[in-house]
Amino acid sequence: MRRPYVDDRKDSVLEILEQALARLIADGSEQEFAVFLIGMERSRALSDVLGYSFGEEVVSLGGERIESTLREKDSVVRLSNDEFVILLKSGPSAGESGIVAKRLIDLLQHSYDIRGQVVNVSACIGIVLGPQNGLHAELLLNRAGIALRAAKAAGPGTFQFFEAAMEERINARHALTADLRKALLLDQFEVHYQPQVSMKSGQVIGLEALLRWRHPTLGMIPPAEFIPIAEEIGLIKTIGEWVLRTACRQAALFPTETVVAVNASPIQLNGGSFLDDVDRALAGAGLPANRLEIEITEGILLEHTSTVLRTLHALHARGVRLAIDDFGTGYSSLGQLAKLPFDSIKIDRSLVGASAQQRAIVRSIVALGEGLGMSVLAEGLETEEEYDNARSAGCIAGQGYLFGKAMPSNQVQDLFRQLSCSHSASDSPMPARDDLANHTPRKARRHRRVHSTVLLHN
């Protein structure tokens, strides 16, 4: 049995693949072929736990299994610690290539008996068909790599064929990443604010600061598209600091008891400097600490570190409010929730619905919040029915398109001026205390928020 040629240098693998392609083209440039890029998962983990030589034996045996399925005219090269490249010649169709890929995956995922230990690995394969997708080794290998990443994203034991749309998405992401690195310097970010409204009075009791990116050619890009990239390339801390400073500065121009909520990522909280960032933002804006609320996703309850704990308690000691965001979407530790100094819970929009199960879950969260001295707000309200369900379940506040979309700061100021005039015209003073004041206080941390009537679908 032939053993796969082993060379960890990509240049050498490309040279071997280029030579094989040259021979293939010399035999007839029109014939089809397929390039497989195989990734053996868990082999590196086995090396870390059981030693490099153990992991190497697993991969070597995997290489022998690959070799056993190929014809003499096919080529196989080991690319790296746990990847192999195969060139299948003589016109395999997509269907035939899929059959070969499935057979290879099944073979590689059979148990390995090594030194008396039985271990298992998973495998994924990226496939690029030629000549329609290229004739040069580097291009084909890159495209097989794109397909392999798509297979890994789909889950263990899968294979994916390269499609042009995959490359287009990656190129678009690379371009977006390059633009994102310049967005802050070019002043392309904006902070918009979405009202948070009292269920009892229909009045504004706060605003959530939401980041927006106004791209010069793509228009307004939603955070879900660029925040993961910012986290991946290490920009989230810088962007987060800018949002915090901007929100505090703009909040100082709103009515004197309006509370503004700002989202903070686990990366920011784990960075060690978030407390200083908050102190600088508040001091720079001249904003009292009790007018700032920091929103944190519930994943922090599982991932929190000593740094995060110290930061949360220090923020609480300064009078900054703390809210747990998107509650109900993760695996919260209720024991940890009781120990951390949160003031409020924001129920994720996926739970605010009409089904009996959803209403029961919301009622349970409201009861939990009341027991812990936390106020409860329902997110993502879009219909009167959702509003009624959240209100009847006991939520004291709501947020969503039903009350208004997020708006830039100048529109927020216009809204408050209009509401102030409407109160003056009706000889009804703007209330100085909201429904949160009637909620069980948690260590006297409740404070006043501005009350203003808000029109639906503003």
C-alpha positions as CSV (number, residue, x, y, z in Angstrom):
1,M,0.0,0.0,0.0
2,R,1.3,3.4,-0.9
3,R,1.7,5.8,2.0
4,P,0.7,9.5,1.4
5,Y,3.5,11.8,0.7
6,V,4.0,14.0,3.8
7,D,5.1,17.6,3.6
8,D,3.8,20.3,5.9
9,R,4.9,23.1,3.6
10,K,2.1,24.4,1.5
11,D,4.4,25.4,-1.3
12,S,5.6,21.8,-1.7
13,V,2.0,20.5,-1.8
14,L,1.0,23.1,-4.4
15,E,4.0,22.0,-6.5
16,I,2.9,18.4,-6.3
17,L,-0.7,19.2,-7.1
18,E,0.4,21.5,-10.0
19,Q,2.5,18.7,-11.5
20,A,-0.4,16.3,-11.2
21,L,-2.7,18.8,-12.9
22,A,-0.2,19.4,-15.7
23,R,-0.1,15.7,-16.4
24,L,-3.8,15.6,-16.4
25,I,-4.1,18.5,-18.8
26,A,-1.5,16.9,-21.1
27,D,-3.7,13.8,-21.3
28,G,-6.7,15.9,-22.3
29,S,-7.6,19.4,-21.1
30,E,-11.3,18.8,-21.3
31,Q,-11.6,15.9,-18.9
32,E,-13.1,16.6,-15.5
33,F,-11.4,16.1,-12.1
34,A,-12.1,16.8,-8.4
35,V,-9.9,18.1,-5.6
36,F,-10.8,17.0,-2.1
37,L,-9.5,18.8,1.0
38,I,-10.0,16.5,4.0
39,G,-9.9,17.7,7.6
40,M,-9.6,15.2,10.5
41,E,-11.2,16.7,13.6
42,R,-10.0,16.0,17.1
43,S,-6.6,14.7,16.1
44,R,-5.0,17.8,17.6
45,A,-7.0,17.4,20.8
46,L,-5.8,13.8,21.0
47,S,-2.2,15.1,20.6
48,D,-2.6,17.6,23.4
49,V,-4.1,15.0,25.8
50,L,-2.2,11.8,24.8
51,G,0.9,13.2,23.2
52,Y,2.0,14.2,19.8
53,S,3.1,10.7,18.7
54,F,-0.3,9.3,19.6
55,G,-2.1,12.0,17.5
56,E,0.4,11.4,14.7
57,E,-0.5,7.6,14.7
58,V,-4.2,8.4,14.4
59,V,-3.6,10.7,11.4
60,S,-1.2,8.2,9.8
61,L,-3.8,5.5,10.1
62,G,-6.3,7.9,8.6
63,G,-4.0,8.5,5.7
64,E,-3.7,4.7,5.1
65,R,-7.5,4.5,5.1
66,I,-7.7,7.3,2.5
67,E,-5.1,5.6,0.4
68,S,-7.0,2.3,0.4
69,T,-10.0,3.8,-1.3
70,L,-8.2,5.5,-4.2
71,R,-7.3,4.2,-7.6
72,E,-3.7,4.1,-8.7
73,K,-4.1,7.1,-11.0
74,D,-5.4,9.3,-8.2
75,S,-3.1,11.4,-6.0
76,V,-3.1,12.0,-2.2
77,V,-0.9,14.4,-0.4
78,R,-0.8,15.3,3.3
79,L,-1.1,19.0,3.7
80,S,-0.7,19.6,7.4
81,N,-1.1,17.9,10.8
82,D,-4.6,16.8,10.1
83,E,-5.4,17.7,6.5
84,F,-5.1,15.7,3.2
85,V,-5.4,16.8,-0.4
86,I,-6.8,14.3,-3.0
87,L,-6.9,14.7,-6.8
88,L,-9.4,12.4,-8.4
89,K,-8.9,12.1,-12.1
90,S,-10.9,10.8,-15.1
91,G,-14.1,12.9,-14.9
92,P,-15.9,12.2,-11.6
93,S,-19.3,13.8,-11.6
94,A,-20.7,15.7,-8.6
95,G,-22.7,12.6,-7.7
96,E,-19.7,10.3,-8.0
97,S,-17.6,12.7,-6.0
98,G,-20.2,12.8,-3.3
99,I,-20.3,9.0,-3.1
100,V,-16.5,8.9,-2.7
101,A,-16.6,11.7,0.0
102,K,-19.2,9.8,2.0
103,R,-17.2,6.6,1.8
104,L,-14.1,8.5,3.0
105,I,-15.9,10.1,5.9
106,D,-17.4,6.8,7.0
107,L,-13.9,5.2,6.8
108,L,-12.2,7.9,8.7
109,Q,-14.8,8.0,11.4
110,H,-14.5,4.3,12.3
111,S,-12.8,3.7,15.6
112,Y,-9.0,3.6,15.9
113,D,-7.3,1.1,18.2
114,I,-4.0,2.5,19.2
115,R,-1.8,1.2,22.0
116,G,-4.8,-0.5,23.5
117,Q,-6.9,2.7,23.4
118,V,-10.0,3.0,21.2
119,V,-10.5,6.6,19.9
120,N,-12.7,8.3,17.4
121,V,-12.3,11.3,15.2
122,S,-14.7,13.1,12.9
123,A,-13.9,14.2,9.4
124,C,-15.2,16.9,7.0
125,I,-14.4,17.3,3.3
126,G,-14.4,20.3,0.9
127,I,-14.7,19.5,-2.8
128,V,-14.0,21.6,-5.8
129,L,-14.7,20.3,-9.3
130,G,-12.6,21.1,-12.3
131,P,-11.9,22.4,-14.8
132,Q,-14.9,24.6,-14.4
133,N,-13.6,26.0,-11.1
134,G,-10.0,26.5,-12.2
135,L,-6.9,24.8,-13.4
136,H,-4.3,26.2,-11.1
137,A,-3.3,24.4,-7.9
138,E,-3.4,27.4,-5.6
139,L,-6.8,28.5,-6.8
140,L,-8.2,25.0,-6.5
141,L,-6.8,24.5,-3.1
142,N,-8.1,27.8,-1.8
143,R,-11.5,27.0,-3.1
144,A,-11.4,23.5,-1.6
145,G,-10.5,25.2,1.7
146,I,-13.6,27.5,1.4
147,A,-15.8,24.4,0.9
148,L,-14.1,22.7,3.8
149,R,-14.9,25.6,6.1
150,A,-18.5,25.4,4.9
151,A,-18.6,21.7,5.7
152,K,-17.1,22.2,9.2
153,A,-19.8,24.9,9.8
154,A,-22.5,22.4,8.8
155,G,-21.2,19.9,11.4
156,P,-19.0,16.9,11.8
157,G,-19.1,14.1,9.2
158,T,-20.2,16.4,6.3
159,F,-18.9,17.4,2.9
160,Q,-19.6,20.5,0.8
161,F,-19.0,21.3,-2.8
162,F,-17.4,24.7,-3.7
163,E,-19.9,27.2,-5.0
164,A,-19.1,30.6,-6.4
165,A,-21.5,32.2,-3.9
166,M,-19.2,30.9,-1.1
167,E,-16.3,32.8,-2.5
168,E,-18.4,35.9,-3.0
169,R,-19.5,35.9,0.6
170,I,-15.9,35.6,1.8
171,N,-14.7,38.4,-0.5
172,A,-17.6,40.6,0.7
173,R,-16.7,39.8,4.3
174,H,-13.0,40.6,3.7
175,A,-14.0,43.9,2.1
176,L,-16.4,44.7,5.0
177,T,-13.6,43.9,7.4
178,A,-11.2,46.3,5.7
179,D,-13.9,49.0,5.7
180,L,-14.7,48.3,9.4
181,R,-11.2,49.1,10.4
182,K,-11.6,52.6,8.9
183,A,-15.2,53.3,10.0
184,L,-14.4,54.9,13.3
185,L,-11.7,57.2,11.9
186,L,-14.1,58.2,9.1
187,D,-16.9,59.0,11.5
188,Q,-19.3,56.4,10.0
189,F,-20.7,55.1,13.2
190,E,-23.9,56.5,14.8
191,V,-25.7,55.8,18.1
192,H,-29.5,55.6,17.8
193,Y,-31.9,55.2,20.7
194,Q,-35.0,53.1,21.1
195,P,-37.6,54.1,23.7
196,Q,-38.4,51.8,26.6
197,V,-42.0,52.4,27.6
198,S,-44.0,51.8,30.8
199,M,-46.7,49.2,30.5
200,K,-48.9,51.0,33.0
201,S,-48.8,54.6,31.8
202,G,-47.5,54.3,28.2
203,Q,-44.7,56.8,29.0
204,V,-41.1,56.7,28.1
205,I,-39.0,55.4,31.0
206,G,-35.6,55.0,29.3
207,L,-33.7,54.6,26.0
208,E,-31.4,51.9,24.7
209,A,-28.4,53.0,22.8
210,L,-27.9,51.0,19.6
211,L,-24.9,51.2,17.3
212,R,-25.4,51.8,13.6
213,W,-22.9,51.8,10.8
214,R,-23.7,54.2,7.9
215,H,-21.5,52.7,5.1
216,P,-20.8,55.1,2.2
217,T,-21.8,52.6,-0.5
218,L,-23.7,49.8,1.3
219,G,-25.9,52.1,3.4
220,M,-27.0,51.3,6.9
221,I,-25.4,48.0,8.0
222,P,-27.1,46.2,10.9
223,P,-25.0,45.4,14.0
224,A,-25.6,41.6,13.5
225,E,-23.4,41.8,10.4
226,F,-20.4,43.7,11.7
227,I,-20.3,43.2,15.5
228,P,-19.1,39.5,15.1
229,I,-16.4,40.8,12.8
230,A,-15.4,43.5,15.2
231,E,-15.0,40.9,18.0
232,E,-13.1,38.6,15.7
233,I,-10.5,41.2,14.6
234,G,-10.2,42.8,18.1
235,L,-12.0,46.1,17.4
236,I,-14.9,45.6,19.7
237,K,-13.2,47.2,22.7
238,T,-12.4,50.4,20.8
239,I,-15.8,50.6,19.2
240,G,-17.4,49.8,22.6
241,E,-15.5,52.7,24.2
242,W,-16.7,55.1,21.5
243,V,-20.3,54.0,21.9
244,L,-20.1,54.4,25.7
245,R,-18.6,57.9,25.4
246,T,-21.0,59.0,22.8
247,A,-24.1,57.7,24.6
248,C,-23.1,59.4,27.8
249,R,-22.4,62.7,26.1
250,Q,-25.7,62.6,24.2
251,A,-27.6,61.4,27.3
252,A,-26.5,64.6,29.1
253,L,-28.6,66.6,26.6
254,F,-31.7,64.6,27.3
255,P,-34.1,65.4,30.2
256,T,-32.3,65.3,33.5
257,E,-33.6,61.9,34.7
258,T,-33.6,59.9,31.5
259,V,-31.6,56.7,31.8
260,V,-29.7,55.4,28.8
261,A,-28.8,51.7,28.5
262,V,-25.6,50.7,26.7
263,N,-24.6,47.2,25.7
264,A,-21.3,45.7,26.8
265,S,-19.7,42.6,25.4
266,P,-18.0,39.9,27.4
267,I,-14.8,40.9,25.7
268,Q,-15.1,44.4,27.1
269,L,-15.9,43.1,30.6
270,N,-13.0,40.7,30.6
271,G,-10.6,43.3,29.3
272,G,-9.8,44.7,32.7
273,S,-10.3,48.4,31.8
274,F,-14.1,48.6,31.4
275,L,-14.5,50.2,34.8
276,D,-12.1,53.0,33.9
277,D,-13.8,53.4,30.5
278,V,-17.2,53.9,32.3
279,D,-15.6,56.4,34.8
280,R,-14.1,58.4,32.0
281,A,-17.3,58.4,29.9
282,L,-19.4,59.6,32.9
283,A,-16.9,62.2,33.9
284,G,-16.4,63.5,30.4
285,A,-20.1,63.9,29.9
286,G,-20.9,65.2,33.4
287,L,-23.5,62.4,33.6
288,P,-24.6,61.0,37.0
289,A,-23.8,57.3,37.3
290,N,-27.5,56.5,38.0
291,R,-28.4,57.7,34.5
292,L,-26.4,54.9,32.9
293,E,-27.4,51.3,32.6
294,I,-25.1,48.6,31.3
295,E,-26.7,45.7,29.5
296,I,-25.0,42.3,29.5
297,T,-26.2,39.1,27.8
298,E,-27.0,36.2,30.0
299,G,-24.1,34.2,28.7
300,I,-22.0,36.1,31.2
301,L,-23.6,34.1,34.0
302,L,-21.8,31.0,32.7
303,E,-18.6,32.7,31.4
304,H,-17.9,35.2,34.1
305,T,-14.5,35.5,35.6
306,S,-13.1,37.1,38.7
307,T,-12.4,40.2,36.6
308,V,-16.1,40.4,35.4
309,L,-17.4,39.9,39.0
310,R,-15.2,42.7,40.3
311,T,-16.3,45.0,37.5
312,L,-20.0,44.3,38.0
313,H,-19.9,44.9,41.7
314,A,-17.8,48.0,41.3
315,L,-20.2,49.4,38.7
316,H,-23.1,48.7,41.1
317,A,-21.2,50.4,44.0
318,R,-20.9,53.5,41.7
319,G,-24.7,53.6,41.2
320,V,-24.6,52.4,37.6
321,R,-27.6,50.2,36.8
322,L,-27.0,46.7,35.4
323,A,-29.4,44.8,33.2
324,I,-29.3,41.2,31.9
325,D,-30.2,41.3,28.2
326,D,-31.9,38.6,26.0
327,F,-32.9,36.6,29.0
328,G,-34.2,33.2,28.2
329,T,-32.0,32.4,25.1
330,G,-29.1,30.8,27.0
331,Y,-28.4,28.5,29.9
332,S,-28.5,30.9,32.8
333,S,-27.4,29.7,36.2
334,L,-30.1,31.0,38.5
335,G,-27.8,30.7,41.5
336,Q,-25.3,33.1,39.9
337,L,-28.1,35.4,38.8
338,A,-29.1,35.8,42.5
339,K,-25.5,36.6,43.5
340,L,-24.8,39.2,40.8
341,P,-26.0,42.8,41.3
342,F,-28.5,43.1,38.4
343,D,-31.3,45.7,38.6
344,S,-33.4,44.4,35.7
345,I,-34.1,41.6,33.4
346,K,-34.9,42.0,29.6
347,I,-36.9,39.1,28.3
348,D,-35.8,38.1,24.8
349,R,-38.4,38.7,22.0
350,S,-38.5,35.0,21.1
351,L,-40.4,34.4,24.4
352,V,-42.9,37.1,24.0
353,G,-45.7,35.4,22.1
354,A,-49.2,34.1,22.1
355,S,-48.7,30.5,23.0
356,A,-49.6,29.2,26.5
357,Q,-46.0,28.0,26.9
358,Q,-44.5,31.4,26.1
359,R,-46.9,33.2,28.5
360,A,-46.1,30.7,31.2
361,I,-42.3,31.3,30.7
362,V,-42.7,35.0,30.9
363,R,-44.8,34.8,34.0
364,S,-42.1,32.6,35.6
365,I,-39.4,35.1,34.7
366,V,-41.5,38.0,36.1
367,A,-41.9,36.1,39.4
368,L,-38.2,35.4,39.4
369,G,-37.4,39.1,38.9
370,E,-39.8,40.2,41.6
371,G,-38.3,37.7,44.0
372,L,-34.8,39.0,43.4
373,G,-35.9,42.7,43.4
374,M,-35.4,43.1,39.7
375,S,-37.7,44.9,37.2
376,V,-38.7,43.0,34.1
377,L,-38.9,44.5,30.5
378,A,-40.2,42.7,27.4
379,E,-38.1,43.2,24.2
380,G,-39.2,43.1,20.6
381,L,-42.8,44.0,21.0
382,E,-44.3,44.6,17.6
383,T,-48.1,43.9,18.0
384,E,-50.8,44.9,20.4
385,E,-51.3,41.2,21.2
386,E,-47.6,40.9,22.3
387,Y,-48.0,44.0,24.3
388,D,-51.1,42.7,26.0
389,N,-49.5,39.3,26.7
390,A,-46.4,40.9,28.2
391,R,-48.4,43.3,30.3
392,S,-50.8,40.7,31.6
393,A,-47.8,38.5,32.6
394,G,-46.5,41.3,34.8
395,C,-43.8,43.0,32.7
396,I,-43.6,46.6,33.9
397,A,-41.9,47.9,30.7
398,G,-41.6,47.1,27.0
399,Q,-39.5,47.9,24.0
400,G,-39.9,47.3,20.3
401,Y,-41.2,48.6,17.0
402,L,-44.7,48.9,18.5
403,F,-43.5,51.9,20.5
404,G,-41.0,53.2,17.9
405,K,-37.8,52.3,16.0
406,A,-34.4,53.4,17.1
407,M,-33.7,57.1,16.2
408,P,-30.7,59.4,16.1
409,S,-30.1,61.7,19.1
410,N,-31.5,64.8,17.4
411,Q,-34.8,63.1,16.9
412,V,-34.8,62.0,20.5
413,Q,-34.4,65.6,21.6
414,D,-37.2,66.6,19.2
415,L,-39.4,63.9,20.7
416,F,-38.9,65.1,24.2
417,R,-39.5,68.7,23.3
418,Q,-42.8,67.7,21.6
419,L,-43.8,65.6,24.6
420,S,-42.9,68.4,27.0
421,C,-45.1,70.8,25.0
422,S,-48.0,68.4,25.0
423,H,-47.8,68.0,28.8
424,S,-47.6,71.8,29.2
425,A,-50.6,72.3,26.9
426,S,-52.7,69.9,28.9
427,D,-51.6,71.5,32.2
428,S,-50.4,68.1,33.3
429,P,-46.9,68.1,34.7
430,M,-44.4,65.5,33.5
431,P,-44.3,62.9,36.3
432,A,-41.0,62.8,38.1
433,R,-41.1,59.1,39.1
434,D,-41.9,56.1,37.0
435,D,-43.5,52.7,37.7
436,L,-40.1,51.3,38.7
437,A,-40.5,53.3,41.9
438,N,-43.4,51.1,42.8
439,H,-41.3,48.0,42.3
440,T,-39.6,46.3,45.3
441,P,-36.3,48.2,45.6
442,R,-33.1,46.2,45.6
443,K,-30.8,47.7,48.2
444,A,-32.3,51.2,47.5
445,R,-30.8,51.2,44.0
446,R,-34.0,52.4,42.3
447,H,-34.0,55.9,40.8
448,R,-36.3,58.1,38.9
449,R,-36.7,58.2,35.2
450,V,-38.4,60.8,33.0
451,H,-42.1,60.1,32.1
452,S,-43.3,61.1,28.7
453,T,-46.2,59.9,26.6
454,V,-45.0,58.1,23.5
455,L,-47.1,57.5,20.4
456,L,-47.3,54.0,18.9
457,H,-45.3,53.4,15.7
458,N,-43.4,56.7,16.2
